[in-house]
Amino acid sequence: MYLKRKMMRNKKRVIQKNRVNSEEVQVEERIEVEEGTQELPIQAEENDIKKGDVKKKMKKKNRFKFNMSFPGFKFQKSIGIDLGTANTLVYDKQKEKIVLNEPSVVAIDRETKKVLAVGKEAKDMLGKTPDHIMAVRPLREGVIADYDITEAMIKYFIKKVFGKYNMILPEVMICVPIEVTGVEKRAVLEAAISAGAKRAYLIEEARAAALGAGIDISAPEGNMIVDIGGGSTDIAVISLGGTIVSKSIRIAGNNFDEDIIKYIKRRHNLLIGEKTAEEIKIKIGTALPLEVDETMIIKGRDLMTGLPKPLEISSSEILDAIKDSLEAIVAGVKQVLEKTPPELSADIVDKGIVMAGGGSMIRNFPELLAKNTLLNVVLADNALESVVLGAGLALDKLDVLRKIEKAER
């Protein structure tokens, strides 16, 4: 009897050791109970416990898990951005409309480099800031002049469109001038990704303007587009989705403003700011002489006395001021026409030239171009918004655009 008890104790010790190592080695022994012939499977019992723990953990996880699968609804955001020298426009593909149109101006603190204002609020500060605040345009001639400020501006606009706590990163299509370098293209893409874009794509402004103006660029026909923005003018002949002949001129809307500032300073000894020059261009600016001369009162600082002074100027004076810049754009259009293949030239004679962009909205500009080229010239219905509308439409044609880019290379 004593030996039997001793054997049973030894057997229990062996079983306890096997229980300790049950996670590493599968134990197939069964416990024999003294009182009867009942046997308990150790491994099965431990597996049941483990399965129960896993189920409890899964329930806890699923309790806090957000179910993203809603039938018929896609969590995707896509926007087109016309990153212009003067204004930035954003087109929301899902809403199918332009959701933002603000000046490309940023106000920053000189010492801390902290962004204080962006867009309309920053533009109101131009020429009125104290020494420690600087209001700047981060883009010059259609390309990035200051990378960090451009990144901050794009980030601000994306937040304004989608909200501060946006969880889904958007796809972004950005417009760039035709003759930008590889470095300039890479700077735009990196700025967009750093600002919070999931993916970023580029499209030429002329091609986007043609799409936004309602031109079927995929047809085997020649279409000529002249896009006059704030920092650059893009002239292109497009057929079958590709650019056949093109030219980019670093003369555009902002140059008209600078011409007006220089003219009034030289002619009247009066110093005015960018904002005033833009108002003059919009109100009485013209590309051809008017039958009845228009005038307006402007205010600035007299360079002789140093005192504020009002001045009346006329539309004929503004025509004098911007004449050289207008002629440079017309000369660029003629150069592109000279290089156009004859079959496409025939199409352009039938269809004419389409003008787009804010700079093309100067009074009588289409008439001036028509007079010099002897072709029919039409201003797009949505001239100011055609580029960003085209960028939004291009998001549906990414595969086609990639094929065209590869073929052009």
One Martini backbone bead per residue (centre of mass of N, CA, C, O) as a GRO file, in nm:
protein
  409
    1MET     BB    1   0.058   0.062  -0.021
    2TYR     BB    2   0.298   0.253  -0.001
    3LEU     BB    3   0.405   0.207  -0.291
    4LYS     BB    4   0.152   0.300  -0.436
    5ARG     BB    5   0.155   0.597  -0.331
    6LYS     BB    6   0.436   0.666  -0.437
    7MET     BB    7   0.369   0.622  -0.737
    8MET     BB    8   0.145   0.836  -0.753
    9ARG     BB    9   0.318   1.082  -0.679
   10ASN     BB   10   0.519   1.058  -0.917
   11LYS     BB   11   0.301   1.079  -1.135
   12LYS     BB   12   0.204   1.370  -1.060
   13ARG     BB   13   0.475   1.517  -1.107
   14VAL     BB   14   0.498   1.453  -1.408
   15ILE     BB   15   0.232   1.593  -1.492
   16GLN     BB   16   0.310   1.882  -1.392
   17LYS     BB   17   0.548   1.916  -1.587
   18ASN     BB   18   0.376   1.886  -1.845
   19ARG     BB   19   0.203   2.138  -1.794
   20VAL     BB   20   0.429   2.351  -1.815
   21ASN     BB   21   0.513   2.227  -2.122
   22SER     BB   22   0.245   2.249  -2.305
   23GLU     BB   23   0.322   2.487  -2.513
   24GLU     BB   24   0.570   2.324  -2.650
   25VAL     BB   25   0.449   2.032  -2.570
   26GLN     BB   26   0.255   1.778  -2.654
   27VAL     BB   27   0.018   1.629  -2.441
   28GLU     BB   28  -0.110   1.275  -2.418
   29GLU     BB   29  -0.168   1.237  -2.136
   30ARG     BB   30  -0.354   1.085  -1.875
   31ILE     BB   31  -0.550   1.100  -1.592
   32GLU     BB   32  -0.559   0.896  -1.312
   33VAL     BB   33  -0.814   0.818  -1.106
   34GLU     BB   34  -0.861   0.656  -0.810
   35GLU     BB   35  -1.181   0.628  -0.777
   36GLY     BB   36  -1.168   0.580  -1.093
   37THR     BB   37  -1.193   0.575  -1.465
   38GLN     BB   38  -1.153   0.876  -1.504
   39GLU     BB   39  -1.066   1.096  -1.783
   40LEU     BB   40  -0.845   1.384  -1.859
   41PRO     BB   41  -0.784   1.615  -2.108
   42ILE     BB   42  -0.540   1.850  -2.106
   43GLN     BB   43  -0.509   1.980  -2.392
   44ALA     BB   44  -0.808   2.041  -2.447
   45GLU     BB   45  -0.853   2.226  -2.205
   46GLU     BB   46  -0.637   2.442  -2.280
   47ASN     BB   47  -0.754   2.512  -2.560
   48ASP     BB   48  -1.029   2.618  -2.460
   49ILE     BB   49  -0.911   2.853  -2.298
   50LYS     BB   50  -0.766   2.994  -2.530
   51LYS     BB   51  -1.018   3.040  -2.710
   52GLY     BB   52  -1.167   3.216  -2.505
   53ASP     BB   53  -0.956   3.447  -2.491
   54VAL     BB   54  -0.962   3.524  -2.789
   55LYS     BB   55  -1.264   3.599  -2.805
   56LYS     BB   56  -1.251   3.827  -2.596
   57LYS     BB   57  -1.042   4.001  -2.745
   58MET     BB   58  -1.207   4.037  -3.008
   59LYS     BB   59  -1.448   4.180  -2.878
   60LYS     BB   60  -1.288   4.424  -2.775
   61LYS     BB   61  -1.185   4.519  -3.052
   62ASN     BB   62  -1.469   4.539  -3.203
   63ARG     BB   63  -1.589   4.760  -3.015
   64PHE     BB   64  -1.359   4.983  -3.148
   65LYS     BB   65  -1.431   4.921  -3.437
   66PHE     BB   66  -1.450   5.069  -3.755
   67ASN     BB   67  -1.681   5.043  -4.008
   68MET     BB   68  -1.597   5.101  -4.363
   69SER     BB   69  -1.839   4.921  -4.491
   70PHE     BB   70  -2.031   5.084  -4.732
   71PRO     BB   71  -2.268   5.047  -4.943
   72GLY     BB   72  -2.209   5.265  -5.220
   73PHE     BB   73  -1.939   5.376  -5.069
   74LYS     BB   74  -1.655   5.596  -5.116
   75PHE     BB   75  -1.330   5.646  -4.972
   76GLN     BB   76  -1.272   5.924  -5.173
   77LYS     BB   77  -1.034   6.186  -5.262
   78SER     BB   78  -1.050   6.449  -5.519
   79ILE     BB   79  -0.825   6.703  -5.655
   80GLY     BB   80  -0.791   7.019  -5.817
   81ILE     BB   81  -0.495   7.233  -5.879
   82ASP     BB   82  -0.443   7.585  -5.928
   83LEU     BB   83  -0.112   7.690  -5.897
   84GLY     BB   84  -0.092   8.015  -5.882
   85THR     BB   85   0.050   8.325  -5.867
   86ALA     BB   86  -0.225   8.473  -5.785
   87ASN     BB   87  -0.416   8.206  -5.780
   88THR     BB   88  -0.606   7.954  -5.597
   89LEU     BB   89  -0.763   7.656  -5.715
   90VAL     BB   90  -1.037   7.425  -5.616
   91TYR     BB   91  -1.141   7.095  -5.719
   92ASP     BB   92  -1.417   6.884  -5.653
   93LYS     BB   93  -1.502   6.578  -5.769
   94GLN     BB   94  -1.746   6.490  -5.588
   95LYS     BB   95  -1.897   6.783  -5.612
   96GLU     BB   96  -1.846   6.928  -5.891
   97LYS     BB   97  -1.667   7.185  -5.779
   98ILE     BB   98  -1.565   7.492  -5.673
   99VAL     BB   99  -1.426   7.542  -5.332
  100LEU     BB  100  -1.172   7.738  -5.417
  101ASN     BB  101  -1.072   8.107  -5.416
  102GLU     BB  102  -0.742   8.225  -5.372
  103PRO     BB  103  -0.480   8.390  -5.293
  104SER     BB  104  -0.116   8.358  -5.341
  105VAL     BB  105  -0.083   8.433  -5.009
  106VAL     BB  106   0.166   8.488  -4.741
  107ALA     BB  107   0.187   8.536  -4.388
  108ILE     BB  108   0.490   8.606  -4.200
  109ASP     BB  109   0.727   8.563  -3.961
  110ARG     BB  110   1.051   8.655  -3.969
  111GLU     BB  111   1.164   8.504  -3.712
  112THR     BB  112   0.972   8.227  -3.684
  113LYS     BB  113   0.811   8.146  -3.960
  114LYS     BB  114   0.518   8.193  -3.905
  115VAL     BB  115   0.196   8.143  -4.000
  116LEU     BB  116  -0.065   8.396  -4.013
  117ALA     BB  117  -0.160   8.403  -4.328
  118VAL     BB  118  -0.405   8.312  -4.590
  119GLY     BB  119  -0.490   8.465  -4.872
  120LYS     BB  120  -0.705   8.715  -4.832
  121GLU     BB  121  -0.583   8.807  -4.563
  122ALA     BB  122  -0.291   8.840  -4.682
  123LYS     BB  123  -0.354   9.039  -4.917
  124ASP     BB  124  -0.447   9.278  -4.729
  125MET     BB  125  -0.131   9.309  -4.627
  126LEU     BB  126  -0.019   9.428  -4.871
  127GLY     BB  127   0.186   9.700  -4.785
  128LYS     BB  128   0.089   9.689  -4.441
  129THR     BB  129   0.327   9.582  -4.287
  130PRO     BB  130   0.528   9.528  -4.053
  131ASP     BB  131   0.854   9.434  -3.998
  132HIS     BB  132   0.776   9.132  -3.872
  133ILE     BB  133   0.599   9.120  -4.136
  134MET     BB  134   0.540   8.898  -4.428
  135ALA     BB  135   0.411   8.939  -4.758
  136VAL     BB  136   0.388   8.663  -4.990
  137ARG     BB  137   0.475   8.504  -5.304
  138PRO     BB  138   0.565   8.165  -5.356
  139LEU     BB  139   0.506   8.232  -5.664
  140ARG     BB  140   0.693   8.241  -5.980
  141GLU     BB  141   0.611   8.206  -6.296
  142GLY     BB  142   0.452   7.922  -6.201
  143VAL     BB  143   0.670   7.870  -5.974
  144ILE     BB  144   0.863   7.780  -5.715
  145ALA     BB  145   1.025   8.001  -5.474
  146ASP     BB  146   0.899   7.879  -5.191
  147TYR     BB  147   0.869   7.583  -5.044
  148ASP     BB  148   0.762   7.614  -4.747
  149ILE     BB  149   0.528   7.814  -4.812
  150THR     BB  150   0.384   7.636  -5.018
  151GLU     BB  151   0.325   7.401  -4.828
  152ALA     BB  152   0.156   7.569  -4.625
  153MET     BB  153  -0.060   7.655  -4.832
  154ILE     BB  154  -0.163   7.375  -4.920
  155LYS     BB  155  -0.238   7.277  -4.636
  156TYR     BB  156  -0.450   7.497  -4.585
  157PHE     BB  157  -0.639   7.432  -4.828
  158ILE     BB  158  -0.700   7.135  -4.754
  159LYS     BB  159  -0.823   7.199  -4.475
  160LYS     BB  160  -1.048   7.391  -4.583
  161VAL     BB  161  -1.192   7.170  -4.756
  162PHE     BB  162  -1.185   6.902  -4.532
  163GLY     BB  163  -1.068   6.982  -4.270
  164LYS     BB  164  -0.889   6.931  -3.983
  165TYR     BB  165  -1.004   6.607  -3.936
  166ASN     BB  166  -0.875   6.448  -4.172
  167MET     BB  167  -0.846   6.088  -4.268
  168ILE     BB  168  -0.851   6.128  -4.584
  169LEU     BB  169  -0.643   6.121  -4.838
  170PRO     BB  170  -0.581   6.296  -5.121
  171GLU     BB  171  -0.601   6.337  -5.453
  172VAL     BB  172  -0.368   6.521  -5.675
  173MET     BB  173  -0.406   6.777  -5.927
  174ILE     BB  174  -0.145   6.964  -6.089
  175CYS     BB  175  -0.063   7.266  -6.233
  176VAL     BB  176   0.171   7.338  -6.502
  177PRO     BB  177   0.385   7.456  -6.693
  178ILE     BB  178   0.534   7.353  -6.978
  179GLU     BB  179   0.854   7.472  -6.921
  180VAL     BB  180   0.936   7.289  -6.692
  181THR     BB  181   1.140   7.145  -6.484
  182GLY     BB  182   1.224   6.869  -6.306
  183VAL     BB  183   1.271   7.021  -6.039
  184GLU     BB  184   1.001   7.177  -6.035
  185LYS     BB  185   0.818   6.928  -6.038
  186ARG     BB  186   0.929   6.794  -5.777
  187ALA     BB  187   0.856   7.029  -5.588
  188VAL     BB  188   0.549   7.007  -5.621
  189LEU     BB  189   0.511   6.711  -5.534
  190GLU     BB  190   0.645   6.735  -5.251
  191ALA     BB  191   0.457   6.956  -5.141
  192ALA     BB  192   0.194   6.789  -5.161
  193ILE     BB  193   0.276   6.545  -4.985
  194SER     BB  194   0.358   6.716  -4.729
  195ALA     BB  195   0.056   6.846  -4.711
  196GLY     BB  196  -0.139   6.556  -4.750
  197ALA     BB  197  -0.107   6.375  -4.994
  198LYS     BB  198  -0.135   6.067  -5.131
  199ARG     BB  199  -0.140   6.173  -5.435
  200ALA     BB  200   0.052   6.309  -5.721
  201TYR     BB  201  -0.016   6.514  -6.008
  202LEU     BB  202   0.055   6.624  -6.347
  203ILE     BB  203  -0.042   6.915  -6.554
  204GLU     BB  204  -0.077   7.098  -6.813
  205GLU     BB  205  -0.225   7.399  -6.848
  206ALA     BB  206  -0.317   7.386  -7.144
  207ARG     BB  207  -0.461   7.111  -7.126
  208ALA     BB  208  -0.653   7.189  -6.896
  209ALA     BB  209  -0.786   7.432  -7.039
  210ALA     BB  210  -0.907   7.268  -7.272
  211LEU     BB  211  -1.086   7.086  -7.098
  212GLY     BB  212  -1.238   7.325  -6.946
  213ALA     BB  213  -1.342   7.452  -7.236
  214GLY     BB  214  -1.455   7.183  -7.404
  215ILE     BB  215  -1.227   7.030  -7.543
  216ASP     BB  216  -1.146   6.766  -7.766
  217ILE     BB  217  -0.825   6.632  -7.732
  218SER     BB  218  -0.866   6.327  -7.860
  219ALA     BB  219  -0.895   6.431  -8.127
  220PRO     BB  220  -0.798   6.444  -8.483
  221GLU     BB  221  -0.739   6.764  -8.400
  222GLY     BB  222  -0.674   7.098  -8.409
  223ASN     BB  223  -0.590   7.281  -8.100
  224MET     BB  224  -0.590   7.615  -7.975
  225ILE     BB  225  -0.420   7.744  -7.681
  226VAL     BB  226  -0.446   8.038  -7.454
  227ASP     BB  227  -0.279   8.070  -7.139
  228ILE     BB  228  -0.334   8.343  -6.908
  229GLY     BB  229  -0.190   8.411  -6.627
  230GLY     BB  230   0.011   8.542  -6.378
  231GLY     BB  231   0.323   8.421  -6.470
  232SER     BB  232   0.213   8.266  -6.740
  233THR     BB  233   0.223   8.171  -7.094
  234ASP     BB  234   0.033   7.923  -7.268
  235ILE     BB  235   0.111   7.769  -7.584
  236ALA     BB  236  -0.102   7.537  -7.782
  237VAL     BB  237  -0.106   7.237  -7.982
  238ILE     BB  238  -0.373   6.996  -7.996
  239SER     BB  239  -0.361   6.626  -8.047
  240LEU     BB  240  -0.458   6.330  -7.933
  241GLY     BB  241  -0.373   6.455  -7.630
  242GLY     BB  242  -0.129   6.603  -7.753
  243THR     BB  243   0.160   6.803  -7.782
  244ILE     BB  244   0.287   6.951  -8.067
  245VAL     BB  245   0.292   7.268  -7.998
  246SER     BB  246   0.497   7.491  -7.785
  247LYS     BB  247   0.476   7.775  -7.542
  248SER     BB  248   0.654   7.962  -7.282
  249ILE     BB  249   0.576   8.268  -7.111
  250ARG     BB  250   0.706   8.513  -6.870
  251ILE     BB  251   0.417   8.656  -6.950
  252ALA     BB  252   0.153   8.830  -6.761
  253GLY     BB  253  -0.056   8.960  -6.534
  254ASN     BB  254   0.178   9.068  -6.345
  255ASN     BB  255   0.313   9.242  -6.569
  256PHE     BB  256   0.087   9.446  -6.594
  257ASP     BB  257   0.117   9.559  -6.308
  258GLU     BB  258   0.415   9.649  -6.336
  259ASP     BB  259   0.370   9.841  -6.575
  260ILE     BB  260   0.179  10.037  -6.425
  261ILE     BB  261   0.371  10.122  -6.198
  262LYS     BB  262   0.600  10.233  -6.382
  263TYR     BB  263   0.436  10.441  -6.544
  264ILE     BB  264   0.331  10.617  -6.304
  265LYS     BB  265   0.613  10.681  -6.197
  266ARG     BB  266   0.729  10.811  -6.462
  267ARG     BB  267   0.482  11.012  -6.541
  268HIS     BB  268   0.370  11.104  -6.217
  269ASN     BB  269   0.533  11.049  -5.951
  270LEU     BB  270   0.375  10.776  -5.855
  271LEU     BB  271   0.320  10.551  -5.586
  272ILE     BB  272   0.212  10.215  -5.617
  273GLY     BB  273   0.050   9.921  -5.569
  274GLU     BB  274  -0.053   9.606  -5.655
  275LYS     BB  275  -0.355   9.638  -5.587
  276THR     BB  276  -0.404   9.895  -5.756
  277ALA     BB  277  -0.305   9.784  -6.030
  278GLU     BB  278  -0.524   9.563  -6.050
  279GLU     BB  279  -0.770   9.752  -6.048
  280ILE     BB  280  -0.697   9.903  -6.306
  281LYS     BB  281  -0.692   9.660  -6.501
  282ILE     BB  282  -0.992   9.575  -6.456
  283LYS     BB  283  -1.145   9.851  -6.511
  284ILE     BB  284  -0.942  10.008  -6.764
  285GLY     BB  285  -0.832   9.786  -6.917
  286THR     BB  286  -0.673   9.759  -7.253
  287ALA     BB  287  -0.586   9.642  -7.597
  288LEU     BB  288  -0.767   9.874  -7.717
  289PRO     BB  289  -0.896  10.140  -7.828
  290LEU     BB  290  -1.140  10.355  -7.725
  291GLU     BB  291  -1.398  10.555  -7.802
  292VAL     BB  292  -1.427  10.599  -7.485
  293ASP     BB  293  -1.262  10.730  -7.240
  294GLU     BB  294  -1.152  10.603  -6.937
  295THR     BB  295  -1.174  10.671  -6.579
  296MET     BB  296  -0.971  10.704  -6.265
  297ILE     BB  297  -0.915  10.709  -5.920
  298ILE     BB  298  -0.604  10.738  -5.755
  299LYS     BB  299  -0.371  10.632  -5.490
  300GLY     BB  300  -0.063  10.778  -5.350
  301ARG     BB  301   0.288  10.856  -5.360
  302ASP     BB  302   0.471  11.134  -5.374
  303LEU     BB  303   0.806  11.167  -5.482
  304MET     BB  304   0.851  11.477  -5.426
  305THR     BB  305   0.692  11.516  -5.131
  306GLY     BB  306   0.582  11.239  -4.976
  307LEU     BB  307   0.274  11.259  -5.030
  308PRO     BB  308  -0.037  11.205  -5.052
  309LYS     BB  309  -0.212  11.127  -5.378
  310PRO     BB  310  -0.429  11.201  -5.621
  311LEU     BB  311  -0.534  11.037  -5.944
  312GLU     BB  312  -0.604  11.069  -6.289
  313ILE     BB  313  -0.679  10.804  -6.515
  314SER     BB  314  -0.654  10.634  -6.829
  315SER     BB  315  -0.695  10.385  -7.068
  316SER     BB  316  -0.471  10.487  -7.263
  317GLU     BB  317  -0.241  10.468  -7.054
  318ILE     BB  318  -0.266  10.162  -6.999
  319LEU     BB  319  -0.207  10.076  -7.288
  320ASP     BB  320   0.078  10.197  -7.288
  321ALA     BB  321   0.189  10.022  -7.049
  322ILE     BB  322   0.098   9.713  -7.179
  323LYS     BB  323   0.189   9.684  -7.480
  324ASP     BB  324   0.451   9.506  -7.470
  325SER     BB  325   0.323   9.253  -7.340
  326LEU     BB  326   0.110   9.202  -7.558
  327GLU     BB  327   0.313   9.168  -7.797
  328ALA     BB  328   0.464   8.919  -7.678
  329ILE     BB  329   0.219   8.726  -7.689
  330VAL     BB  330   0.157   8.752  -7.991
  331ALA     BB  331   0.438   8.652  -8.084
  332GLY     BB  332   0.410   8.367  -7.957
  333VAL     BB  333   0.167   8.276  -8.129
  334LYS     BB  334   0.310   8.304  -8.407
  335GLN     BB  335   0.537   8.095  -8.354
  336VAL     BB  336   0.347   7.850  -8.324
  337LEU     BB  337   0.209   7.873  -8.604
  338GLU     BB  338   0.476   7.834  -8.773
  339LYS     BB  339   0.516   7.520  -8.642
  340THR     BB  340   0.263   7.415  -8.759
  341PRO     BB  341   0.115   7.183  -8.913
  342PRO     BB  342  -0.086   7.203  -9.189
  343GLU     BB  343  -0.333   7.029  -9.097
  344LEU     BB  344  -0.366   7.187  -8.826
  345SER     BB  345  -0.397   7.468  -8.948
  346ALA     BB  346  -0.669   7.407  -9.083
  347ASP     BB  347  -0.822   7.362  -8.815
  348ILE     BB  348  -0.768   7.649  -8.696
  349VAL     BB  349  -0.922   7.803  -8.912
  350ASP     BB  350  -1.198   7.672  -8.835
  351LYS     BB  351  -1.182   7.703  -8.503
  352GLY     BB  352  -0.953   7.855  -8.380
  353ILE     BB  353  -0.894   8.043  -8.081
  354VAL     BB  354  -0.841   7.976  -7.734
  355MET     BB  355  -0.903   8.161  -7.439
  356ALA     BB  356  -0.738   8.166  -7.113
  357GLY     BB  357  -0.748   8.306  -6.821
  358GLY     BB  358  -0.714   8.603  -6.648
  359GLY     BB  359  -0.538   8.767  -6.866
  360SER     BB  360  -0.765   8.737  -7.106
  361MET     BB  361  -0.982   8.954  -6.963
  362ILE     BB  362  -0.894   9.177  -7.115
  363ARG     BB  363  -1.000   9.414  -7.292
  364ASN     BB  364  -0.977   9.320  -7.633
  365PHE     BB  365  -0.778   9.077  -7.664
  366PRO     BB  366  -0.907   8.893  -7.881
  367GLU     BB  367  -0.910   9.121  -8.099
  368LEU     BB  368  -0.602   9.158  -8.113
  369LEU     BB  369  -0.535   8.866  -8.203
  370ALA     BB  370  -0.716   8.862  -8.456
  371LYS     BB  371  -0.574   9.103  -8.601
  372ASN     BB  372  -0.278   8.951  -8.610
  373THR     BB  373  -0.387   8.646  -8.729
  374LEU     BB  374  -0.666   8.617  -8.888
  375LEU     BB  375  -0.843   8.486  -8.660
  376ASN     BB  376  -1.052   8.314  -8.464
  377VAL     BB  377  -1.134   8.447  -8.135
  378VAL     BB  378  -1.197   8.288  -7.814
  379LEU     BB  379  -1.353   8.315  -7.508
  380ALA     BB  380  -1.392   8.147  -7.248
  381ASP     BB  381  -1.652   8.111  -7.037
  382ASN     BB  382  -1.431   7.999  -6.801
  383ALA     BB  383  -1.142   8.138  -6.792
  384LEU     BB  384  -1.055   8.136  -6.481
  385GLU     BB  385  -1.152   7.803  -6.443
  386SER     BB  386  -1.044   7.604  -6.669
  387VAL     BB  387  -0.793   7.472  -6.539
  388VAL     BB  388  -0.926   7.339  -6.284
  389LEU     BB  389  -1.141   7.179  -6.439
  390GLY     BB  390  -0.934   7.011  -6.602
  391ALA     BB  391  -0.799   6.878  -6.354
  392GLY     BB  392  -1.055   6.728  -6.264
  393LEU     BB  393  -1.102   6.568  -6.534
  394ALA     BB  394  -0.814   6.423  -6.535
  395LEU     BB  395  -0.874   6.210  -6.305
  396ASP     BB  396  -1.032   6.019  -6.527
  397LYS     BB  397  -0.739   6.024  -6.723
  398LEU     BB  398  -0.468   5.886  -6.622
  399ASP     BB  399  -0.392   5.666  -6.831
  400VAL     BB  400  -0.380   5.851  -7.078
  401LEU     BB  401  -0.167   6.056  -6.971
  402ARG     BB  402   0.062   5.848  -6.931
  403LYS     BB  403   0.087   5.762  -7.227
  404ILE     BB  404   0.152   6.042  -7.341
  405GLU     BB  405   0.407   6.096  -7.173
  406LYS     BB  406   0.569   5.854  -7.282
  407ALA     BB  407   0.555   5.939  -7.584
  408GLU     BB  408   0.695   6.224  -7.544
  409ARG     BB  409   0.972   6.101  -7.430
   0.00000   0.00000   0.00000
